[in-house]
Amino acid sequence: MHKGSLIVNPTKKKRLLYLDLIRGVLLSFIIINHVPYAPKITDIITGNGALISSAAEGFFLLSGLMVSYLYLPKILTNTKKVLEKVWKRAALLYTLSIATTLVFTLAAIILKTDPTQGVLYNGNIFSINFLQDLLSLSYIYGWTDFLARYAVFMLLAPAALFLIAYKKTGILIGISALIWFTSPSIGIEHFTAWQVLFVAGMIIGGKLDVIIKFFNNRKSRPYTATIFTVAALTVLWSTYVDLLYPTIISFHFNNSLFILLQNSLHIPYPLHDTLFSKQFMPILRVIISILWFTAVLVLFQKNEDRIKKYTGSFFSFLGQNSLVVYVIHSFVIFGIFIVFTKNNTNLGFTISTLIGFGAIAVVFGATKIFLAIKSKPRKFILRLTKRDTTDYRL
């Protein structure tokens, strides 16, 4: 309900299955895209992070959406509790970011390898400079770089929630846009550029009920069809130009027809990199990311029961335990680098695909074990150490 100029909704928000499913799918894409070997059969679905938007952008949008969806109704009526929850989460993310960076740095130094290829700290790790860089999040190493960004975004999230609650969304958009616009000169674009997605997600989350109601109305069908059509066309275009042509078609089907098709669809590389840079998140990439995310949001909301039926609890489990899954995946990816190869990423199509699926399976299983130990550690240990007393004698 509305009270004066404030947005107040004391109704407790229920957990939405389709959001868990989306988050689980996005996590699966992120995991398999982090597997360093290509090509994989899944690349045609995940894009291998090479398209004009990726699962990472969707994950940031969804994270911002969840923060706003869960805490906006309570930010004015139960401010203290919301601040405690949000900042406690920020502290946890900050601690995990530092801990994982330190662990992976020490492991890389001890093993004398750099799986991330050039990002390893090149100074004295026992110096005060290293400690400053580590604690200030200037130095991030491994496959948990999202944690540092989320820690900062969650720290500042209450301010954004207040602006949305007081119907000052325009001010929030202006501040976010200004930070985004000055991002190239600030030099910390992994925070300043990517915050625009988190903020966009928060704005969407504040209106999620209204958005879903709109798309479930028959009158919205032309808009839904337009969004799906444009999203599908841009996905197909980027899949051909950014993935299929450079990795497969140009090597195996390098004839005049495909060259003509490529020339007609392709944007010159320097311009393409400028328009769709994953680093600086230019406006076209932001628009495409929101467009694709909206299409996925509507698709999963309308078909959540069907998706759940055919995927079981796999994606919903990953989505409901996203932080644990994300941290565990970083260790699995690091292990893949160490076990299989340090330098060679050309293992062939079949082996690369199997490693990709194997990574997801290991992460899923490890998450199950971790949660079992966390919930009932004594019972789990007893189960592992219990002797088989069955008498097998005839």
ABEGO torsion letter per residue (X at the ends): XBBEABBBBABBBBBBAAAAAAAAAAAAAAAAAABABOBBAAAAAAGGGABABBAAAAAAAAAAAAAAAAAAAAAAABAAAAAAAAAAAAAAAAAAAAAAAAAAAAAAAAAGBBAAGGABBABBAABAAAAAAAAAGABBBEAAAAAAAAAAAAAAAAAAAAAAAAGAAAAAAAAAAAAAAAAAAAGBAAAAAAAAAAAAAAAAAAAAAAAAAAAABAAAAAAAAAAAAAAAAAAAAAAAAAAAAAAAAAAAABBAAAAAAAAAABBBAAAAAAAABAAAGBAAAAAAAAAAAAAAAAAAAAAAAAAAAAAEAAAAAAAAAAAAAAAAAAAAAAAAAAAABAABABAEAAAAAAAAAAAAAAAAAAAAAAAAAAABAAAAAAAAABBBABBABX
